[in-house]
Amino acid sequence: MADLHAQEDLSKMSYRENWKVQHEKLHVKHRGHEAMHAEMVLILIATLVVAQIVLVQWKQRHCRSYTVSLRRTD
């Protein structure tokens, strides 16, 4: 029943007012996504740092196997 009233209200609004209401609904629906994106960036940076450390340690401890793996990719 509330949806029917909401649709009637939207049909009575101007295009601009309708757009504002729909835009606000979109913001409400996606609230908190900024924090999720920030978390994803931090995970990406941490993964890159850990991968770099692993590669450096591999090169220092097992130089021959590291060098062989590089030759295979060339």
C-alpha positions, 0 to 999 in steps of 0.5 A: 500500500505504501508503494502505491502512495509513493508511486502516486507521489512520484508521478505528481512531482516534476522531473527535477523533483523526481530525480532528486528523490531517486538520487537520494534513495540511491545514496541511502542504498549505497551508504557505507561503500566508501569505507568498503572501497578504502578497505579494499585499497588497503588490502591491495597495498598490503598484498603488494608489500607482502608479495614484494617482501616474499620475492626479495626473501626468495631471491636472497635465500634461493638465488638459483631457483629464483634465477631459473624461474626468471629464465623460464619467463623470458 
